[in-house]
Amino acid sequence: MDWQTRKELKQNFETLMKEYWKLADPEEKGYSAPAFVKELDELCRASDSYALADSRVERYAESSEQDSRTVQELDDDLLQAKFDYYSAFVSFVKKFSSESSRVHSAMGSKTSELKKKTSAENGKKGGRPRKKID
């Protein structure tokens, strides 16, 4: 990477980090980060920890001298990282799914001109048409 590309990347990274903290830090300028932002950040961090723990186990397994105590510690760290990752994943999906459902539900309850017109036409005909069962 040449110096110009490196300089541009560093500047872009600084701008990106400001945007990141604006989204992730609820204290930042009165902005309250949505739950899924916090959960996604936690998920990403847990994923990084899991990948790092797995990498340490693999590297140690390739070494010529292995201590059973160290192997056990690395395996324990990997197990904890796996648990943290999958817990964060499940939490993120559950929260995002329920949040998404709530948003879509609220969007469906909004009144538009088309909805008003259709509702009025149905009212003149005696209400919402019944579903036809074949």
N, CA and C of each residue as an Amber inpcrd file, in Angstrom:
protein
   402
   0.8600000  -1.1700000   0.0000000   0.0000000   0.0000000   0.0000000
   0.9070000   1.2330000   0.0000000   0.6480000   2.1390000  -0.9080000
   1.4780000   3.3410000  -0.9560000   1.0170000   4.3500000   0.1010000
   1.8300000   5.3830000   0.3260000   1.5590000   6.3280000   1.4060000
   0.2670000   7.1060000   1.1900000  -0.0620000   7.3800000  -0.0510000
  -1.2640000   8.1500000  -0.3540000  -2.5280000   7.3290000  -0.0280000
  -2.5110000   6.0750000  -0.4190000  -3.6370000   5.1850000  -0.1330000
  -3.7830000   4.9990000   1.3710000  -2.6440000   4.8080000   2.0690000
  -2.6530000   4.6370000   3.5230000  -3.2340000   5.8700000   4.2060000
  -2.8160000   7.0580000   3.7540000  -3.2970000   8.3060000   4.3420000
  -4.8090000   8.4370000   4.1430000  -5.2840000   8.1600000   2.9420000
  -6.7060000   8.2430000   2.6300000  -7.5070000   7.2380000   3.4620000
  -6.9710000   6.0340000   3.6040000  -7.6420000   5.0090000   4.3920000
  -7.7320000   5.4160000   5.8580000  -6.6670000   5.9880000   6.3900000
  -6.6720000   6.4510000   7.7810000  -7.7170000   7.5480000   7.9820000
  -7.7960000   8.4720000   7.0500000  -8.7890000   9.5510000   7.1550000
 -10.2030000   8.9900000   7.0780000 -10.4210000   8.0820000   6.1510000
 -11.7420000   7.4610000   6.0260000 -12.1020000   6.6630000   7.2770000
 -11.0890000   6.0320000   7.8610000 -11.3180000   5.2680000   9.0840000
 -11.7100000   6.1860000  10.2390000 -11.0570000   7.3200000  10.3590000
 -11.4070000   8.2800000  11.4120000 -12.8540000   8.7480000  11.2650000
 -13.2590000   9.0470000  10.0480000 -14.6430000   9.4640000   9.7900000
 -15.6040000   8.3390000  10.1360000 -15.2520000   7.1400000   9.7440000
 -16.0850000   5.9730000  10.0170000 -16.2200000   5.7300000  11.5170000
 -15.1410000   5.8800000  12.2670000 -15.1890000   5.6640000  13.7090000
 -16.0860000   6.6920000  14.4000000 -16.0940000   7.9240000  13.9100000
 -16.9930000   8.9360000  14.4710000 -18.4370000   8.5140000  14.2580000
 -18.7260000   8.0040000  13.0740000 -20.0750000   7.5220000  12.7600000
 -20.4240000   6.3040000  13.6080000 -19.4480000   5.4180000  13.7810000
 -19.6470000   4.2260000  14.6080000 -20.0340000   4.6170000  16.0280000
 -19.2570000   5.5030000  16.6340000 -19.5430000   5.8850000  18.0180000
 -20.8560000   6.6440000  18.1370000 -21.2140000   7.3660000  17.1050000
 -22.4980000   8.0610000  17.1100000 -23.6360000   7.0450000  17.1740000
 -23.4780000   5.9260000  16.4790000 -24.5010000   4.8790000  16.4770000
 -24.4430000   3.9920000  17.7230000 -23.2470000   3.6560000  18.1450000
 -23.0800000   2.6460000  19.1930000 -23.1280000   3.2040000  20.6070000
 -22.7880000   4.4730000  20.7950000 -22.7040000   5.0460000  22.1430000
 -23.9650000   5.8430000  22.4550000 -24.7990000   5.3450000  23.3790000
 -26.0500000   6.0430000  23.6770000 -25.8450000   7.4120000  24.3120000
 -24.6680000   7.6740000  24.8380000 -24.3750000   8.9560000  25.4760000
 -23.9970000  10.0250000  24.4560000 -23.7020000   9.6080000  23.2450000
 -23.2310000  10.5160000  22.2060000 -24.3430000  11.4580000  21.7540000
 -24.2500000  12.7120000  22.0910000 -25.1420000  13.7820000  21.6180000
 -26.6240000  13.4370000  21.7610000 -26.9680000  12.7860000  22.8630000
 -28.3650000  12.4930000  23.1240000 -28.9650000  11.4220000  22.2320000
 -28.1590000  10.7870000  21.4220000 -28.6560000   9.7440000  20.5290000
 -28.8130000   8.4580000  21.3250000 -29.9420000   7.8490000  21.2300000
 -30.1680000   6.5780000  21.9040000 -30.0890000   5.4660000  20.8720000
 -29.0650000   4.6550000  20.9680000 -28.8540000   3.5830000  19.9960000
 -29.9700000   2.5540000  20.0970000 -30.5300000   2.1590000  18.9730000
 -31.5520000   1.1020000  18.9940000 -30.9590000  -0.1900000  19.5400000
 -31.8060000  -1.0170000  20.0860000 -31.3570000  -2.2730000  20.6950000
 -30.5700000  -3.1280000  19.7060000 -30.9980000  -3.1630000  18.4460000
 -30.3060000  -4.0450000  17.5000000 -28.8860000  -3.5650000  17.2190000
 -28.6250000  -2.2620000  17.3430000 -27.2610000  -1.7530000  17.1400000
 -26.3510000  -2.2890000  18.2350000 -26.8370000  -2.2210000  19.4680000
 -26.0480000  -2.7310000  20.5940000 -25.8410000  -4.2370000  20.4710000
 -26.9120000  -4.9370000  20.1190000 -26.8250000  -6.3880000  19.9770000
 -25.8870000  -6.7840000  18.8350000 -25.9530000  -6.0510000  17.7330000
 -25.0800000  -6.3500000  16.6010000 -23.6190000  -6.1260000  16.9740000
 -23.3490000  -5.0560000  17.7060000 -21.9900000  -4.7810000  18.1550000
 -21.5000000  -5.9050000  19.0680000 -22.3560000  -6.3390000  19.9820000
 -21.9940000  -7.4340000  20.8810000 -21.7550000  -8.7240000  20.0920000
 -22.5990000  -8.9670000  19.0930000 -22.4440000 -10.1520000  18.2500000
 -21.1070000 -10.1290000  17.5130000 -20.7570000  -8.9880000  16.9550000
 -19.4800000  -8.8700000  16.2310000 -18.2930000  -9.0920000  17.1570000
 -18.3570000  -8.5190000  18.3360000 -17.2590000  -8.7070000  19.3040000
 -17.1570000 -10.1630000  19.7410000 -18.2950000 -10.8040000  19.9680000
 -18.2900000 -12.2140000  20.3610000 -17.7410000 -13.0770000  19.2290000
 -18.0710000 -12.7180000  17.9970000 -17.5610000 -13.4480000  16.8400000
 -16.0440000 -13.3330000  16.7600000 -15.5310000 -12.1370000  16.9940000
 -14.0770000 -11.9340000  16.9920000 -13.4000000 -12.7660000  18.0670000
 -13.9720000 -12.7830000  19.2700000 -13.3960000 -13.5570000  20.3770000
 -13.4030000 -15.0490000  20.0650000 -14.4950000 -15.5020000  19.4720000
 -14.6170000 -16.9130000  19.0910000 -13.5480000 -17.2730000  18.0640000
 -13.3890000 -16.4580000  17.0440000 -12.3970000 -16.7240000  15.9960000
 -10.9830000 -16.7160000  16.5740000 -10.7180000 -15.7850000  17.4700000
  -9.3930000 -15.7050000  18.0840000  -9.1130000 -16.9240000  18.9580000
 -10.0780000 -17.3320000  19.7600000  -9.8970000 -18.5010000  20.6220000
  -9.6810000 -19.7700000  19.7880000 -10.4430000 -19.8930000  18.7210000
 -10.2950000 -21.0460000  17.8340000  -8.9120000 -21.0580000  17.1840000
  -8.4590000 -19.9030000  16.7810000  -7.1360000 -19.7780000  16.1680000
  -6.0320000 -20.1540000  17.1540000  -6.1750000 -19.7320000  18.4120000
  -5.1670000 -20.0820000  19.4270000  -5.1080000 -21.5910000  19.6390000
  -6.2680000 -22.2480000  19.6720000  -6.3080000 -23.7040000  19.8460000
  -5.6160000 -24.3890000  18.6670000  -5.9280000 -23.9470000  17.4500000
  -5.3120000 -24.5450000  16.2560000  -3.7940000 -24.3580000  16.2490000
  -3.3330000 -23.1400000  16.5710000  -1.8850000 -22.8810000  16.5740000
  -1.1820000 -23.7160000  17.6280000  -1.7880000 -23.8330000  18.8070000
  -1.1540000 -24.6060000  19.8710000  -1.1370000 -26.0950000  19.5250000
  -2.1740000 -26.5620000  18.8470000  -2.2330000 -27.9750000  18.4460000
  -1.1140000 -28.3170000  17.4630000  -0.6610000 -27.3160000  16.6960000
   0.4160000 -27.5380000  15.7230000   1.8060000 -27.4640000  16.3440000
   1.8990000 -26.9650000  17.5740000   3.2200000 -26.8350000  18.2000000
   3.7380000 -28.2020000  18.6220000   5.0570000 -28.3120000  18.6670000
   5.6760000 -29.6070000  18.9730000   5.5630000 -29.9650000  20.4560000
   5.6630000 -28.9770000  21.3150000   5.5470000 -29.2330000  22.7520000
   4.1900000 -28.7420000  23.2390000   3.4350000 -29.6590000  23.8570000
   2.1160000 -29.2910000  24.3530000   1.9910000 -29.6830000  25.8180000
   1.4720000 -28.7580000  26.5680000   1.2280000 -28.9690000  27.9870000
  -0.2670000 -29.2310000  28.1710000  -0.6280000 -30.2810000  28.8660000
  -2.0460000 -30.6480000  29.0130000  -2.8450000 -29.5560000  29.7210000
  -2.2060000 -28.8550000  30.6240000  -2.8890000 -27.7740000  31.3440000
  -3.2070000 -26.6130000  30.3930000  -2.2540000 -26.2740000  29.5420000
  -2.4640000 -25.2040000  28.5680000  -3.5430000 -25.5930000  27.5640000
  -3.5090000 -26.8570000  27.1270000  -4.5260000 -27.3490000  26.1970000
  -5.9100000 -27.2010000  26.8330000  -6.0230000 -27.5790000  28.1040000
  -7.3130000 -27.4760000  28.8080000  -7.7570000 -26.0180000  28.9270000
  -6.8340000 -25.1160000  29.2460000  -7.1700000 -23.6910000  29.3520000
  -7.6450000 -23.1250000  28.0130000  -6.9430000 -23.5040000  26.9470000
  -7.3380000 -23.0400000  25.6120000  -8.7030000 -23.6080000  25.2120000
  -8.9300000 -24.8790000  25.5200000 -10.2320000 -25.4800000  25.2240000
 -11.3520000 -24.8110000  26.0270000 -11.0670000 -24.4710000  27.2910000
 -12.0570000 -23.7820000  28.1200000 -12.3650000 -22.3930000  27.5590000
 -11.3130000 -21.6880000  27.1340000 -11.5100000 -20.3660000  26.5300000
 -12.3520000 -20.4700000  25.2590000 -12.0720000 -21.5000000  24.4610000
 -12.8290000 -21.7060000  23.2260000 -14.2920000 -22.0240000  23.5370000
 -14.5330000 -22.8600000  24.5200000 -15.9050000 -23.1860000  24.9080000
 -16.6530000 -21.9320000  25.3690000 -15.9950000 -21.1050000  26.1740000
 -16.6260000 -19.8710000  26.6510000 -16.9080000 -18.9200000  25.4770000
 -15.9580000 -18.8140000  24.5570000 -16.1340000 -17.9490000  23.3900000
 -17.2730000 -18.4430000  22.5000000 -17.3660000 -19.7650000  22.3270000
 -18.4750000 -20.3390000  21.5520000 -19.8050000 -19.9950000  22.2010000
 -19.8800000 -20.1890000  23.5190000 -21.1100000 -19.8950000  24.2460000
 -21.4780000 -18.4190000  24.1050000 -20.5150000 -17.5420000  24.2860000
 -20.7750000 -16.1020000  24.1730000 -21.2480000 -15.7240000  22.7760000
 -20.6130000 -16.2990000  21.7540000 -20.9920000 -15.9870000  20.3780000
 -22.4240000 -16.4340000  20.0870000 -22.7270000 -17.6930000  20.3730000
 -24.0530000 -18.2030000  20.0420000 -25.1460000 -17.5410000  20.8960000
 -24.8130000 -17.1730000  22.1320000 -25.7690000 -16.4260000  22.9610000
 -26.0570000 -15.0640000  22.3440000 -25.0070000 -14.3840000  21.9160000
 -25.1750000 -13.0730000  21.2870000 -25.9540000 -13.1960000  19.9800000
 -25.6790000 -14.2530000  19.2240000 -26.3760000 -14.4640000  17.9560000
 -27.8740000 -14.6620000  18.1840000 -28.2140000 -15.5480000  19.1060000
 -29.6200000 -15.8330000  19.3980000 -30.3140000 -14.5690000  19.9130000
 -29.6560000 -13.8540000  20.8030000 -30.2260000 -12.6200000  21.3440000
 -30.4730000 -11.5970000  20.2420000 -29.5010000 -11.4520000  19.3500000
 -29.6410000 -10.4960000  18.2540000 -30.8180000 -10.8560000  17.3550000
 -30.8990000 -12.1090000  16.9620000 -31.9660000 -12.5330000  16.0570000
 -33.3270000 -12.3610000  16.7250000 -33.4340000 -12.7440000  17.9920000
 -34.7120000 -12.6020000  18.6970000 -35.1170000 -11.1330000  18.8050000
 -34.1930000 -10.2860000  19.2240000 -34.5350000  -8.8680000  19.3790000
 -34.8280000  -8.2200000  18.0440000 -34.0180000  -8.5310000  17.0450000
 -34.2290000  -7.9090000  15.7350000 -35.5400000  -8.3690000  15.1250000
 -35.8600000  -9.6450000  15.2680000 -37.1030000 -10.1620000  14.7100000
 -38.3070000  -9.5080000  15.3610000 -38.2970000  -9.3900000  16.6860000
 -39.4380000  -8.7860000  17.3630000 -39.5220000  -7.2970000  17.0480000
 -38.3930000  -6.6290000  16.9670000 -38.3700000  -5.2020000  16.6210000
 -38.8860000  -5.0050000  15.2030000 -38.4470000  -5.8660000  14.3000000
 -38.8840000  -5.7900000  12.9150000 -40.3900000  -6.0160000  12.8190000
 -40.8970000  -6.9790000  13.5600000 -42.3390000  -7.2520000  13.5450000
 -43.1200000  -6.0480000  14.0490000 -42.6170000  -5.4240000  15.1280000
 -43.2920000  -4.2620000  15.6960000 -43.3270000  -3.1170000  14.7070000
 -42.2110000  -2.8820000  14.0350000 -42.1310000  -1.8000000  13.0440000
 -43.0750000  -2.0630000  11.8840000 -43.0500000  -3.2820000  11.3660000
 -43.9330000  -3.6080000  10.2410000 -45.4080000  -3.5330000  10.6430000
 -45.6910000  -3.9440000  11.8630000 -47.0650000  -3.8570000  12.3500000
 -47.5140000  -2.4010000  12.4290000 -46.6380000  -1.5460000  12.9440000
 -46.9680000  -0.1160000  13.0440000 -47.1450000   0.4960000  11.6610000
 -46.3290000   0.0560000  10.7170000 -46.4430000   0.5780000   9.3560000
 -47.7860000   0.1770000   8.7380000 -48.2590000  -1.0080000   9.0530000
 -49.5310000  -1.4720000   8.5180000 -50.7180000  -0.7230000   9.0900000
 -50.5470000  -0.1670000  10.2860000 -51.6580000   0.5490000  10.9080000
 -51.7190000   2.0140000  10.4880000 -50.7650000   2.4730000   9.7290000
 -50.7690000   3.8510000   9.2390000 -51.8940000   4.0270000   8.2240000
 -52.5110000   5.1940000   8.2460000 -53.5960000   5.4730000   7.3080000
 -53.0640000   6.2750000   6.1370000 -53.4150000   5.8320000   4.9530000
 -53.0240000   6.5520000   3.7470000 -54.2930000   6.9560000   3.0040000
 -54.1350000   7.7890000   2.0060000 -55.2910000   8.2110000   1.2130000
 -55.9410000   7.0110000   0.5230000 -55.1280000   6.1060000   0.0300000
 -55.6570000   4.9200000  -0.6300000 -56.4430000   4.0550000   0.3560000
 -55.8990000   3.8830000   1.5770000 -56.6070000   3.1050000   2.5830000
 -57.9330000   3.7620000   2.9550000 -57.9180000   5.0730000   3.0990000
 -59.1580000   5.7890000   3.4280000 -60.2130000   5.5670000   2.3410000
 -59.7830000   5.6790000   1.0850000 -60.7030000   5.5220000  -0.0480000
 -61.2720000   4.1020000  -0.1000000 -60.3980000   3.1160000   0.0330000
 -60.8240000   1.7180000  -0.0220000 -61.7600000   1.3870000   1.1300000
 -61.4380000   1.9020000   2.3180000 -62.2720000   1.6590000   3.4840000
 -63.6560000   2.2750000   3.3060000 -63.7170000   3.4760000   2.7590000
 -65.0000000   4.1370000   2.5200000 -65.8380000   3.3520000   1.5140000
 -65.1930000   2.8700000   0.4540000 -65.9120000   2.0690000  -0.5500000
 -66.4470000   0.7850000   0.0640000 -65.6230000   0.1360000   0.8910000
 -66.0730000  -1.0940000   1.5510000 -67.2190000  -0.7940000   2.5170000
 -67.1500000   0.3470000   3.1880000 -68.2190000   0.7420000   4.1130000
 -69.5440000   0.9090000   3.4010000 -69.5140000   1.4780000   2.2210000
 -70.7430000   1.6620000   1.4380000 -71.3400000   0.3120000   1.0250000
 -70.4780000  -0.6860000   0.8830000 -70.9340000  -2.0160000   0.4620000
 -71.2870000  -2.9010000   1.6650000 -71.2350000  -2.3340000   2.8520000
 -71.5820000  -3.1240000   4.0430000 -70.3760000  -3.6250000   4.8190000
 -69.2150000  -3.0940000   4.5710000 -68.0100000  -3.4900000   5.3220000
 -67.0280000  -4.2530000   4.4640000 -66.0110000  -4.7350000   5.1170000
 -64.9470000  -5.4640000   4.4240000 -65.5130000  -6.7230000   3.7850000
 -65.1380000  -6.9730000   2.5380000 -65.6550000  -8.1720000   1.8770000
 -65.1510000  -9.4510000   2.5530000 -65.9960000 -10.4320000   2.5930000
 -65.6250000 -11.7200000   3.1830000 -64.6720000 -12.4630000   2.2540000
 -63.7940000 -13.2680000   2.8700000 -62.9110000 -14.1040000   2.0710000
 -63.7230000 -15.2210000   1.4440000 -63.4320000 -15.5060000   0.2170000
 -64.1240000 -16.5900000  -0.4780000 -63.3750000 -17.8870000  -0.2140000
 -64.0930000 -18.8660000   0.3120000 -63.5010000 -20.1670000   0.5830000
 -63.9390000 -21.1230000  -0.4990000 -62.9800000 -21.6700000  -1.2250000
 -63.3160000 -22.5950000  -2.3190000 -63.4000000 -24.0180000  -1.8360000
